[in-house]
Amino acid sequence: MRWVFYPLAALIALVILGTATIAAVSAFAWPNLPSLDVLTDYRPKIPLRVYTSDGYLLGEFGEERRVVVTMDEVPAILKQAILAAEDERFYEHPGIDVIGIARAALANVVSGGRGQGASTITMQVARNFFLTREKTFNRKLYEILLALRIERSLSKDQIFELYINQIYLGQRSYGFSAAARAYFDKPLKDITVAEAAMLAGLPKAPSAYNPIANQRRAIQRQHYVLRRMVEAGFIDEKTFETARAEPLVLANGRSAASPLRGDFVAEMARQLAVEQFGDQAYDSGIRVITTVTRDEQQAAYKAVRQGVMDYDRRHGYRGPESFVDLSGVKSDDEERLDELLSEATDYDDLLAALVLEASPKSVTVYRHGETLKITGAGLTFAAPMLNERAPQARRVRRGAIVRIRDLGEKGWEIAQLPDVEAALVAVDSNTGAVRALIGGFDFNRSKFNHVTQALRQPGSSFKPFIYSAALERGFSPSSVEEDGPLFFPAGITGSKDWEPKNYDGKYEGPMTLREGLARSKNMISIRLLRSITPEYAQDYITRFGFDAAQHPPYLTMALGAGMATPWQMATGYAVFANGGYRIEPYVVKEMIDGQGHVVAKVDPPVAGESAPRVIDPRNAWLMNSMMQDVVRRGTATRALTLKRGELAGKTGTTNDYVDAWFAGYHPDLVAVSWLGHDQPRNLGRGETGGSAALPMWVNFMRTALKSLPEKFPPRPDGLVAVHTGSGREEFLYSENVPTEPILLPAGTEGLPLPAEAPDEALPQTRPTAAPAPVVERSPTPVRRP
């Protein structure tokens, strides 16, 4: 009996001693527990969020992504999934689950100490708000005591609500509502049973069960949660089987709905919010409402993306991005393949993949647990680099890192990251509200905003401002200038002789300004600028918002050799669109603080009301008329596919095909598109404003014009109609009407208009001396049709 009694007595003594110790420590610790004010007055960190004007999320900024919801907003299926995964007896126990602890202890013994934990939802709330995750006796004791105290102070639903909003679930997401957005791009109310089980499985180990980082392990955890839901009676076997068979569709996956791409707009809004609120902007729930609209922003993104990809395809496949060593690596060693692919970032639908096998007829690639075989049309673009005679450094072969793109029913294709950039901005010409803005091909690849930061030569798209200046100096659309050669000796340029040319080296002789602008004739623009003087033009263009310092007063200004951003070009063209008023583009409409109060709001000057008039309404009307001809029969005839009569604009292509532009407008909406390299270089022969930039503009306006009826500005007073010698009606300022009939040079109207080509620019060295006489050269005779 002694062999039984003494050990049993010792055990009882240890239990009593342990219980007494725990009781003593608890009695000492209880008064020192932290205040529960942080729970009873819950003020979570809510990130800065940026929205479109019609209420769609563009972006959010802050260490924690969180969307606070009430229990009424949480779907029942998610509550059940959480209870099944984390704490089935939550509504029965007082904060600690003795039965659960016993079950977990037994499981741990069976599994050798690596089984289940026994933390209740209340204990997890205590840990998340007050404690660390270190595994010590003291921390666990405080966790239990806090759980008991929390249960005495809050209702079960209040505790559950805190848990649902506070718990970390990976992807910088705090709370289940933010996680539903991060993983599935859905509001919480729309998640399925399978998605609820996936989310409910995350609290145990957000990094290990993250479906974006590790789909296989996440799905295993999801299936465990679904089985627990069956055991708890929350779902039946049929629902279990349906949910388990449901394909996983992630927010960043190719099957997910296309997200709204507004990174450049969101970044502009973030900067303004930080200027206003400092670092407090990132965690106090501030909302920034921008001026862009969802449909137009999406249309702009697709238009720029398509324009860049089309340009890239025209110039051929350059080969794989890089190569990795696959010697000794088996095709089913997914862990090693993932490691080799880990440094290649995806850019929207241009996904990184690792080539396992390659031949002219098929290419097998690996991508994060998935092996894909590409054949047929999917190889067309990369075909030259699949040939055995292709250079080894550019050949698609085993170990190559390539880009692939999902074409839906057409399968996959090999693509590539473009090395060219582009931008598009659209502005309400009456208020300055930015309706859409794409600052580059991909924000995650380059955060440089080409709309606001890229100073580039605007080329011929700058000519309308020179023509507008000329109208103020007595010229009219029917004024005639000579389209003939010019020669500027080195004494004028300060560097070397300059002989500007028209794109084809041919000249048409006398020509009206209307015809010269429609045909983008360089010689007409230069002579026009020489007549009004570069100094006058430099001062005049400041009315449109241009910086005079970026446009030195030399004749090259006529060819757009100064520097401007797409933002500035949109500002300038808005003056023509709205009848002569200067507006200031803006991208943020209002800011709302965490309590719902509007703390900042833009009240912009409006054209025709409070905006300043900067040019004569007659000037704006005549320029609009001339630029409509650019679209109807000039270098921008591609825009006729929109089947609108009121559209106007001007193409622009700089010297040596470096920059391609199109600036155009409806009377209520101006849009400017640009394409070029970050380090200026040749885009390739034939890559003009009309072929490279205008298609982006057209694709965007196809959506933007849906809400805008056809509109023609009324002709202002002070214009007089006169009939030209060719029978065409033209308009002049009333004070400039000649006493004799206007006789235009025969054949200068209605000529077939060739595609635009690059403008010739002066050398960068600027003259310091007064201009020397210009040598006029006889034009090359041209046979007229």
LINKAQUI-V819111 format. One record per residue. N is the residue number from 1. SS is DSSP state (2 for helix, 1 for strand, 0 for the rest). PSI is psi in degrees with one decimal (999 if undefined). BURIAL is + if it has 24 or more other ideal C-beta (glycine too) atoms within 12 Angstrom, else -. Layout:
# LINKAQUI-V819111
((N/SS/PSI/BURIAL) (N/SS/PSI/BURIAL))
This chain:
# LINKAQUI-V819111
((1/0/-31.9/-) (2/2/-32.9/-) (3/2/-19.3/-) (4/2/-43.6/-) (5/2/-49.5/-) (6/2/-45.8/-) (7/2/-38.2/-) (8/2/-40.0/-) (9/2/-40.5/-) (10/2/-40.4/-) (11/2/-42.9/-) (12/2/-39.7/-) (13/2/-41.6/-) (14/2/-40.6/-) (15/2/-44.4/-) (16/2/-42.8/-) (17/2/-43.9/-) (18/2/-42.2/-) (19/2/-41.2/-) (20/2/-40.6/-) (21/2/-46.8/-) (22/2/-40.6/-) (23/2/-42.7/-) (24/2/-45.5/-) (25/2/-40.5/-) (26/2/-42.1/-) (27/2/-35.4/-) (28/2/-39.2/-) (29/2/-31.1/+) (30/2/-47.6/-) (31/0/-18.8/-) (32/0/3.7/-) (33/0/146.6/+) (34/0/155.3/-) (35/0/146.8/-) (36/0/15.1/+) (37/2/-35.9/-) (38/2/-22.3/-) (39/2/-44.6/+) (40/2/-26.8/-) (41/0/66.2/-) (42/0/117.7/+) (43/0/83.2/-) (44/0/160.1/+) (45/0/117.9/+) (46/1/127.6/+) (47/0/163.7/+) (48/1/128.1/+) (49/1/140.5/+) (50/1/130.7/+) (51/1/157.4/+) (52/0/169.5/+) (53/0/-21.8/+) (54/0/21.4/-) (55/0/11.8/-) (56/0/141.4/+) (57/1/126.7/+) (58/1/-33.8/+) (59/1/163.3/+) (60/1/150.3/+) (61/1/134.6/+) (62/0/161.7/+) (63/0/-31.4/-) (64/0/126.6/+) (65/1/123.2/+) (66/1/136.1/+) (67/0/108.4/+) (68/0/129.9/+) (69/0/158.2/+) (70/0/166.2/-) (71/2/-31.7/+) (72/2/-24.2/-) (73/2/-5.4/-) (74/0/122.5/+) (75/0/146.1/+) (76/2/-36.8/-) (77/2/-31.0/+) (78/2/-41.6/+) (79/2/-44.8/+) (80/2/-39.8/+) (81/2/-40.6/+) (82/2/-45.0/+) (83/2/-42.9/+) (84/2/-38.5/+) (85/2/-34.9/+) (86/2/-36.2/+) (87/0/79.2/+) (88/0/-31.2/+) (89/0/23.5/+) (90/0/-43.5/+) (91/0/3.4/-) (92/0/-35.5/-) (93/0/165.0/+) (94/0/18.3/-) (95/0/-30.3/+) (96/0/143.4/+) (97/0/97.7/+) (98/2/-41.1/-) (99/2/-42.7/-) (100/2/-37.4/+) (101/2/-43.2/-) (102/2/-41.5/-) (103/2/-41.7/-) (104/2/-40.0/+) (105/2/-42.6/-) (106/2/-42.5/-) (107/2/-36.1/-) (108/2/-38.3/-) (109/2/-44.9/-) (110/2/-38.8/-) (111/0/8.5/-) (112/0/28.1/-) (113/0/8.8/-) (114/0/48.9/-) (115/0/-120.9/-) (116/0/156.7/+) (117/0/179.3/+) (118/0/25.5/+) (119/0/127.0/+) (120/0/170.9/+) (121/2/-40.1/+) (122/2/-41.2/+) (123/2/-37.4/+) (124/2/-37.0/+) (125/2/-44.8/+) (126/2/-45.2/+) (127/2/-41.8/+) (128/2/-33.8/+) (129/2/-30.7/+) (130/2/-21.4/+) (131/0/169.7/+) (132/0/-179.8/-) (133/0/12.0/-) (134/0/145.6/-) (135/0/85.9/-) (136/0/160.9/-) (137/2/-44.9/-) (138/2/-44.4/-) (139/2/-41.1/-) (140/2/-38.2/+) (141/2/-45.1/+) (142/2/-35.8/+) (143/2/-44.0/+) (144/2/-45.6/+) (145/2/-42.6/+) (146/2/-39.1/+) (147/2/-44.1/+) (148/2/-39.9/+) (149/2/-39.5/+) (150/2/-42.4/+) (151/2/-29.1/+) (152/2/-21.4/-) (153/2/-26.8/+) (154/0/154.2/+) (155/0/164.7/-) (156/2/-43.5/+) (157/2/-35.4/-) (158/2/-41.2/-) (159/2/-45.6/+) (160/2/-39.8/+) (161/2/-41.4/+) (162/2/-42.8/+) (163/2/-46.3/+) (164/2/-30.2/+) (165/2/-22.9/+) (166/2/-30.2/+) (167/0/140.3/+) (168/1/133.3/+) (169/0/21.5/+) (170/0/167.9/+) (171/0/33.9/+) (172/0/19.7/+) (173/1/127.6/+) (174/1/118.9/+) (175/0/154.7/+) (176/2/-29.7/+) (177/2/-45.0/+) (178/2/-37.3/+) (179/2/-37.7/+) (180/2/-38.0/+) (181/2/-44.7/+) (182/2/-41.1/+) (183/2/-33.5/+) (184/2/-3.3/+) (185/0/45.5/+) (186/0/151.2/+) (187/0/155.1/-) (188/2/-35.9/+) (189/2/-16.8/-) (190/2/2.5/-) (191/0/151.4/+) (192/0/174.9/+) (193/2/-45.0/+) (194/2/-41.1/+) (195/2/-36.9/+) (196/2/-42.4/+) (197/2/-37.6/+) (198/2/-45.1/+) (199/2/-40.8/+) (200/2/-21.6/+) (201/0/-9.2/+) (202/0/-37.3/+) (203/0/-31.6/+) (204/0/-40.6/+) (205/0/86.8/-) (206/0/-33.1/+) (207/0/-39.8/-) (208/0/-35.2/-) (209/0/20.6/+) (210/0/115.3/+) (211/0/-20.6/+) (212/0/-39.9/+) (213/0/-33.3/-) (214/0/84.1/+) (215/2/-40.8/+) (216/2/-48.9/-) (217/2/-36.1/+) (218/2/-39.9/+) (219/2/-36.9/+) (220/2/-43.8/-) (221/2/-38.4/+) (222/2/-44.2/+) (223/2/-36.5/+) (224/2/-45.2/+) (225/2/-41.2/+) (226/2/-42.4/+) (227/2/-39.7/+) (228/2/-34.5/+) (229/2/-35.0/+) (230/2/-46.4/+) (231/2/-32.3/-) (232/0/-4.7/+) (233/0/13.7/-) (234/0/-33.2/+) (235/0/159.8/+) (236/0/177.2/-) (237/2/-35.9/-) (238/2/-45.2/-) (239/2/-38.2/+) (240/2/-48.4/+) (241/2/-39.6/-) (242/2/-44.8/-) (243/2/-39.9/+) (244/2/-30.1/+) (245/2/-10.0/-) (246/0/127.1/+) (247/0/143.2/-) (248/0/119.1/+) (249/0/107.2/-) (250/0/158.3/+) (251/0/-29.3/+) (252/0/10.2/+) (253/0/164.4/+) (254/0/-16.6/+) (255/0/-10.2/-) (256/0/159.7/-) (257/0/142.9/-) (258/0/123.0/-) (259/0/160.3/+) (260/0/122.6/+) (261/0/102.3/+) (262/0/37.4/+) (263/2/-40.1/+) (264/2/-39.0/+) (265/2/-44.0/+) (266/2/-39.6/+) (267/2/-40.0/+) (268/2/-41.7/+) (269/2/-40.6/+) (270/2/-45.8/+) (271/2/-41.4/-) (272/2/-38.1/+) (273/2/-40.2/+) (274/2/-36.1/-) (275/2/-36.9/-) (276/2/-40.8/+) (277/2/-6.7/+) (278/2/-154.7/-) (279/2/-17.2/-) (280/2/-21.1/-) (281/2/-26.8/+) (282/2/-12.4/+) (283/0/11.3/+) (284/1/13.5/+) (285/0/25.9/+) (286/0/137.3/+) (287/1/133.1/+) (288/1/122.8/+) (289/1/118.1/+) (290/1/177.4/+) (291/0/-13.1/+) (292/0/154.5/+) (293/0/151.5/+) (294/2/-52.1/+) (295/2/-41.7/+) (296/2/-35.7/+) (297/2/-42.8/+) (298/2/-41.0/+) (299/2/-39.5/+) (300/2/-42.4/+) (301/2/-47.1/+) (302/2/-38.1/+) (303/2/-45.5/+) (304/2/-44.7/+) (305/2/-45.9/+) (306/2/-40.8/+) (307/2/-42.0/+) (308/2/-43.3/+) (309/2/-38.9/+) (310/2/-43.9/+) (311/2/-45.3/+) (312/2/-40.9/+) (313/2/-32.9/-) (314/2/-21.6/-) (315/0/10.3/+) (316/0/165.4/-) (317/0/130.4/+) (318/0/-10.2/+) (319/0/176.4/+) (320/0/156.5/+) (321/0/-37.5/+) (322/1/-179.7/-) (323/1/146.5/+) (324/0/157.9/+) (325/0/114.9/-) (326/0/9.5/+) (327/0/127.8/-) (328/0/-3.2/-) (329/0/123.3/-) (330/0/151.1/-) (331/0/-16.4/-) (332/0/7.8/-) (333/0/77.2/-) (334/2/-35.0/-) (335/2/-44.5/-) (336/2/-39.8/-) (337/2/-40.8/+) (338/2/-39.1/+) (339/2/-42.5/-) (340/2/-27.8/+) (341/2/-6.2/+) (342/0/-28.5/-) (343/0/-8.0/-) (344/0/113.5/+) (345/0/141.7/-) (346/0/146.9/+) (347/1/94.3/+) (348/0/-119.6/+) (349/0/1.4/+) (350/1/95.9/+) (351/1/141.8/+) (352/1/140.1/+) (353/1/155.4/+) (354/1/125.0/+) (355/1/124.4/+) (356/1/-38.6/+) (357/1/147.4/+) (358/1/137.7/+) (359/0/167.9/-) (360/0/-17.6/-) (361/0/-22.4/-) (362/1/151.2/+) (363/1/126.8/+) (364/1/125.7/+) (365/1/155.5/+) (366/1/139.5/+) (367/1/103.4/+) (368/0/63.8/+) (369/0/0.5/+) (370/1/132.5/+) (371/1/128.0/-) (372/1/142.6/+) (373/1/124.3/+) (374/1/128.8/+) (375/1/178.1/+) (376/2/-129.7/-) (377/2/-22.9/-) (378/2/-13.9/+) (379/2/-5.2/+) (380/0/-48.1/-) (381/0/-40.4/+) (382/0/1.6/+) (383/2/-43.7/+) (384/2/-28.5/-) (385/2/9.0/+) (386/0/-11.5/+) (387/0/141.6/-) (388/0/-23.9/-) (389/0/-1.0/-) (390/0/149.0/-) (391/0/136.4/-) (392/0/-34.5/-) (393/0/-12.4/-) (394/0/2.7/+) (395/0/140.7/+) (396/0/111.8/+) (397/0/175.7/+) (398/0/132.1/+) (399/0/-4.6/+) (400/1/140.5/+) (401/1/118.1/+) (402/1/172.7/+) (403/1/138.3/+) (404/1/154.5/+) (405/1/135.9/+) (406/1/119.8/+) (407/0/18.6/-) (408/2/-124.1/-) (409/2/-22.2/-) (410/2/-4.0/-) (411/0/-157.5/-) (412/1/154.1/+) (413/1/155.4/+) (414/1/128.4/+) (415/1/-163.1/+) (416/0/159.5/+) (417/0/124.1/+) (418/0/150.6/+) (419/0/14.9/+) (420/0/156.8/+) (421/1/164.9/+) (422/1/165.5/+) (423/1/155.8/+) (424/1/135.2/+) (425/1/137.8/+) (426/1/134.6/+) (427/1/137.5/+) (428/1/116.8/+) (429/0/-12.6/+) (430/0/-27.4/+) (431/0/-22.1/+) (432/0/-1.4/+) (433/1/125.0/+) (434/1/123.5/+) (435/1/-25.6/+) (436/1/146.2/+) (437/1/122.2/+) (438/1/112.1/+) (439/0/-4.0/+) (440/0/176.6/+) (441/0/-43.6/+) (442/0/119.3/+) (443/0/-37.4/+) (444/0/-18.9/-) (445/0/-40.2/-) (446/0/122.3/+) (447/0/4.8/-) (448/0/122.0/-) (449/0/101.8/+) (450/0/-20.0/+) (451/0/-44.6/+) (452/0/-20.4/+) (453/0/-22.0/+) (454/0/103.3/+) (455/0/114.4/+) (456/1/159.4/+) (457/0/126.6/+) (458/0/-9.6/+) (459/2/-145.1/+) (460/2/-16.2/+) (461/2/-9.1/+) (462/2/-14.9/+) (463/2/-37.4/+) (464/2/-29.4/+) (465/2/-31.7/+) (466/2/-42.5/+) (467/2/-40.6/+) (468/2/-41.3/+) (469/2/-38.4/+) (470/2/-36.9/+) (471/2/-33.1/+) (472/2/-13.2/+) (473/0/21.3/+) (474/0/-4.4/-) (475/0/165.0/+) (476/0/167.7/+) (477/0/-24.7/+) (478/0/-0.2/+) (479/0/146.8/+) (480/1/133.8/+) (481/1/160.1/+) (482/1/123.7/+) (483/1/79.3/+) (484/0/166.6/+) (485/0/153.6/+) (486/1/150.9/+) (487/1/129.4/+) (488/1/114.3/+) (489/0/167.4/-) (490/2/-25.1/-) (491/2/-26.7/-) (492/2/-45.4/+) (493/2/-21.9/+) (494/0/6.4/-) (495/0/-77.1/-) (496/0/168.5/-) (497/0/144.2/-) (498/1/125.0/+) (499/0/88.2/+) (500/0/153.4/+) (501/0/158.7/+) (502/0/163.8/+) (503/0/-33.2/+) (504/0/5.4/-) (505/0/6.6/-) (506/0/157.9/+) (507/0/147.9/+) (508/0/-0.1/+) (509/1/-152.8/+) (510/1/138.1/+) (511/1/144.4/+) (512/1/159.9/+) (513/2/-36.5/+) (514/2/-45.9/+) (515/2/-37.4/+) (516/2/-37.3/+) (517/2/-42.1/+) (518/2/-36.9/+) (519/0/-3.5/+) (520/0/48.9/+) (521/0/118.4/+) (522/2/-39.6/+) (523/2/-34.8/+) (524/2/-45.5/+) (525/2/-40.8/+) (526/2/-46.5/+) (527/2/-37.1/+) (528/2/-46.3/+) (529/2/-37.6/+) (530/2/-34.9/+) (531/2/-40.1/+) (532/2/-10.7/+) (533/0/136.9/-) (534/2/-31.7/+) (535/2/-41.3/-) (536/2/-44.2/+) (537/2/-39.5/+) (538/2/-40.8/+) (539/2/-38.3/-) (540/2/-39.0/+) (541/2/-15.6/+) (542/2/-20.1/+) (543/2/-27.8/+) (544/2/0.5/+) (545/0/4.2/+) (546/0/151.0/+) (547/0/117.1/-) (548/2/-33.7/-) (549/2/-24.4/-) (550/2/-1.7/+) (551/0/76.9/+) (552/0/148.9/+) (553/0/69.5/+) (554/0/164.5/+) (555/2/-21.5/+) (556/2/-17.0/+) (557/2/-30.0/+) (558/2/-23.5/+) (559/2/11.2/+) (560/0/40.5/+) (561/0/-1.0/+) (562/0/-160.5/+) (563/0/136.5/+) (564/1/155.9/+) (565/0/159.5/+) (566/2/-33.9/+) (567/2/-46.1/+) (568/2/-38.5/+) (569/2/-40.0/+) (570/2/-39.3/+) (571/2/-44.4/+) (572/2/-45.6/+) (573/2/-25.9/+) (574/2/-29.6/+) (575/2/-42.1/+) (576/2/-39.7/+) (577/2/-39.6/+) (578/0/5.3/+) (579/0/14.0/+) (580/0/10.9/+) (581/1/143.8/+) (582/0/120.4/+) (583/0/160.7/+) (584/0/113.7/+) (585/0/144.2/+) (586/1/152.9/+) (587/0/-16.6/+) (588/1/125.6/+) (589/1/-44.7/+) (590/1/159.8/+) (591/1/137.7/+) (592/1/130.1/+) (593/0/179.2/-) (594/0/-18.4/+) (595/0/4.7/-) (596/0/10.4/-) (597/0/134.9/-) (598/1/116.8/-) (599/1/-11.5/-) (600/1/137.4/+) (601/1/137.5/-) (602/0/131.0/+) (603/0/85.3/-) (604/0/150.8/+) (605/0/140.4/+) (606/0/136.2/-) (607/0/133.6/+) (608/0/-7.6/-) (609/0/-82.5/-) (610/0/-10.8/-) (611/0/144.4/+) (612/0/139.3/-) (613/1/130.3/-) (614/0/-18.2/+) (615/0/157.6/+) (616/0/136.1/+) (617/2/-30.0/+) (618/2/-38.6/+) (619/2/-48.0/+) (620/2/-40.6/+) (621/2/-43.0/+) (622/2/-41.8/+) (623/2/-39.5/+) (624/2/-42.6/+) (625/2/-42.5/+) (626/2/-39.0/+) (627/2/-21.1/+) (628/2/-34.8/+) (629/2/-30.6/+) (630/2/-38.8/+) (631/2/-42.2/+) (632/2/-35.1/+) (633/2/15.8/+) (634/0/-142.1/+) (635/0/-1.6/+) (636/0/32.3/+) (637/2/-16.5/+) (638/2/-28.5/+) (639/2/-13.1/+) (640/2/-18.2/-) (641/2/-18.0/-) (642/2/-13.2/+) (643/0/47.5/-) (644/0/139.8/+) (645/0/-14.5/-) (646/0/-4.3/+) (647/0/142.9/+) (648/1/159.1/+) (649/1/-172.9/+) (650/1/133.6/+) (651/1/163.2/+) (652/1/130.7/+) (653/1/125.7/+) (654/0/172.1/+) (655/2/134.9/+) (656/2/29.1/+) (657/2/45.3/+) (658/0/-41.6/+) (659/1/139.4/+) (660/1/129.8/+) (661/1/153.3/+) (662/1/126.9/+) (663/1/119.3/+) (664/1/172.6/+) (665/1/154.6/+) (666/1/154.0/+) (667/0/-24.9/+) (668/0/-3.9/+) (669/1/123.7/+) (670/1/137.8/+) (671/1/140.3/+) (672/1/129.5/+) (673/1/147.3/+) (674/1/147.3/+) (675/1/136.4/+) (676/1/177.8/+) (677/0/147.4/+) (678/0/-44.1/+) (679/0/103.5/-) (680/0/126.2/-) (681/0/170.8/-) (682/0/130.9/-) (683/0/-16.1/+) (684/0/143.5/+) (685/0/135.5/-) (686/0/-6.3/-) (687/0/78.4/+) (688/0/176.0/+) (689/2/-37.3/+) (690/2/-28.0/+) (691/2/-26.1/+) (692/2/-38.5/+) (693/2/-38.9/+) (694/2/-39.4/+) (695/2/-35.8/+) (696/2/-43.9/+) (697/2/-45.3/+) (698/2/-45.9/+) (699/2/-35.6/+) (700/2/-48.1/+) (701/2/-22.5/+) (702/2/-35.4/+) (703/2/-46.0/+) (704/2/-31.3/+) (705/2/-9.8/+) (706/2/-33.3/-) (707/2/3.1/-) (708/0/116.8/+) (709/0/157.0/-) (710/0/135.3/-) (711/0/129.8/-) (712/0/121.6/-) (713/0/137.6/+) (714/0/146.8/-) (715/0/126.3/-) (716/0/164.0/-) (717/0/157.5/-) (718/0/6.6/-) (719/1/139.0/+) (720/1/133.7/-) (721/1/134.7/-) (722/1/155.5/+) (723/1/130.6/-) (724/0/171.9/+) (725/0/-24.3/-) (726/0/4.4/-) (727/0/0.8/-) (728/0/140.9/-) (729/1/130.3/-) (730/1/160.7/+) (731/1/141.3/+) (732/1/157.9/+) (733/1/137.7/+) (734/2/-33.3/-) (735/2/-9.2/-) (736/2/7.4/+) (737/0/124.5/-) (738/0/156.0/-) (739/0/-26.3/-) (740/0/151.2/-) (741/0/145.0/-) (742/0/124.7/+) (743/0/108.3/-) (744/0/153.5/+) (745/0/136.7/+) (746/0/135.6/-) (747/0/9.6/-) (748/0/-0.9/+) (749/0/144.3/+) (750/0/14.2/-) (751/0/150.7/+) (752/0/137.4/-) (753/0/116.0/+) (754/0/164.1/-) (755/0/151.8/+) (756/0/150.4/+) (757/0/176.1/+) (758/0/150.6/+) (759/0/149.3/+) (760/0/134.2/+) (761/0/153.2/+) (762/0/155.6/+) (763/0/156.7/-) (764/0/-25.3/-) (765/0/128.0/-) (766/0/145.0/+) (767/0/149.0/+) (768/0/-19.1/-) (769/0/167.9/-) (770/0/147.1/-) (771/0/139.9/-) (772/0/165.4/-) (773/0/144.0/-) (774/0/136.8/+) (775/1/117.9/-) (776/1/132.7/-) (777/0/148.6/-) (778/0/135.4/-) (779/0/150.6/-) (780/0/127.0/-) (781/0/140.3/-) (782/0/131.7/-) (783/0/124.6/-) (784/0/145.0/-) (785/0/999/-))
